[in-house]
């Protein structure tokens, strides 16, 4: 690659413009293809530069894909265990924090550890069951704090820190190890 010339993405890269995106985003799917999301007002040239700056990260994600994942028979057993164990953990933490939860679901989410709807419905990824307890607890608190604020503003992160002071370490664990659980 020559410096100063636009990055020419290999065939396994594709670019998608998203009107609600606020930043450039990279995702590596299960086949190793790279999706580069271009935010509203962004350019293909900036997307090229963004992808180029993250080539090492992309290769690390692809290497993780080649690592053995959770075996299919174990997945079914773990999903069943998650459906039994995770909702009571979340509901107890919600009671401790004085927060109302309308409903809890356990799902097979590919790109999220959890989500919280405006109606108080919290969804958790079944893979939380295989994480260290302190990381799983952070994800639960993260979603519960969305009952107070439905954003990721500095005020939101203050709420998270108040409920889970060691949240930065748990987020670091997720960044370093989360992809290997997918």
N, C-alpha and C positions, 0 to 999 in steps of 0.2 A: 504494500500500500504506500503510495506517495503522499507526503505531507502537503497540505494545502488543497488537495482534491477532495471532492465529496466522497464519503464512504459509500461504496456500492455493496448493498446488503446481499448476502448469498440467498439462494432460492428458499432456504428454510426460515427466512425472515419475512415478516409481512407487516405492513403499516396500516393502522386504522385511525381515522380521525374521529374523535368523540367530542360532541359539542358541550358535554358537562364536565369533561376532564379539566382539571386545573393545572396539571403538570404532565410531563412525559413519563410514561410508565412502561417497564419491560416485564413481560411474562414469558416463561418457558413452559410450553405445554408438555404433556406426557410423551409425545413423539420427539421432543427436542426442538420443535419449531419455536421461533421467537416472535412474539407479537409486540410491536412498538406502538403504543397509543400516543397520538398527537393531540394535544389539547386545542381547544378553540383558540384561534389566533396564532397557533404554532405553525412551524414550517417543516417540510420534509427534510430540508437541509439541517435544521436543528435536531430533528429526530435522528438523522444519520449520525450527527456528532455525538448525541446522547448515547446511541447504541455503541459507537466506537469507544467511548470513554468507559463503557461497562463490559467490554469483551471478556475480561477475566472473570467477572461475576457470572456472565452467561455460561462460560465453560465450566465453572464450579457447579452451576445448576444442572448442566447436562451430565456432569460426572455423577452427581447424586442420583440421577435417573438410572444410571447403570448399576447403582448399588441395589442389593436385594431389598425389596419392600416387604411389607407385612404379608405373609402368606394368605391365600384366599380363605382357607379353612379357619385361620386365626381371625381374619377380619369379621366373619360372621359371629364368632364367639365374643369378640371384643365389642362389636356393635350392640349385641344383646346386653352385655354387661354395662355399657355406657348408658343404655336406655333405662336401666334400673338404678345405677349409682349416681349419675350426674344431676338429674332433676332435684333430688332431695338436697344435694350439696348446694345447688344454686338457691333453692327456696330457703334453706337455713341461713345462708349468707344474706339474702334479701331481708329476712326477718331481723337479723342482727343489725342491719343498716337502716331498718325502718322503711323499706321500699316495697311498693306493691308490684307484684308480677302477675300478669293476666294468665300466661300460659308458658310452658317450656316444651320445646321440641328438640329432638336429637336427630341430626341429619348427616348426610355424607357430602359436606361442602368441599369443593375442590380448592377454593382460593380464600376461604375465611375460616377463622377459628370459632367465630360466633357472630351473631347479629341481634339487634334490638329494634323492634318496630315501634312506631308511635303509639300503638295500642297496648304496649306493655308485654308483647309476645317476644320472648327471648329464644333464639335458636342456638344450640351449641353443636359443634362438630364432634362426632363420636371419637375422633382421634385424641381428644383431650384425655381419654382414659389411659393412654399409654405414655403421657407426659409425666414429668416429675410433679408431685402434688403442688409445689409452690408456683409452678408455671401455670398449671390448670387453674389454681385459685386466682391468679392474676387475670386470666381471660374472663373468668366469672365476674370478678369485680369490674373489669373493663366494660363488659356488657351492662352490668347493673348501673354503672354511672351514667350510661346513656338514658336511663330513665329520668335523670335530672337534666342532662344536656345532650341533645342529639347532634353533636358536632365533635370535632377534635381540636377545639380552640385551646388557648392557654388556660382559660378558666376550667375547661373540662379536665385537662391534665392535672390541675390542682385538686380537683375532686378525686381523681384516681389516686394521686399521691396521698391524700388524706385517708383514704380507705385502705391503701396498699402501698406503704412507703417504699418497698423494694421493687416497685414495678419496672424500673429501668433494667435491672438485672434479668427479670423474666422476659422482657421484650428482647434483650440481647440473646437469651437462650433461644427464643423463637426464631430470630433472624439466623442464628447459626445452625440450628437443628431442625427447624420446622419442615423444611422441604423434604427431609429424609423420611418424614412420617406420611407423606401424601401418597 
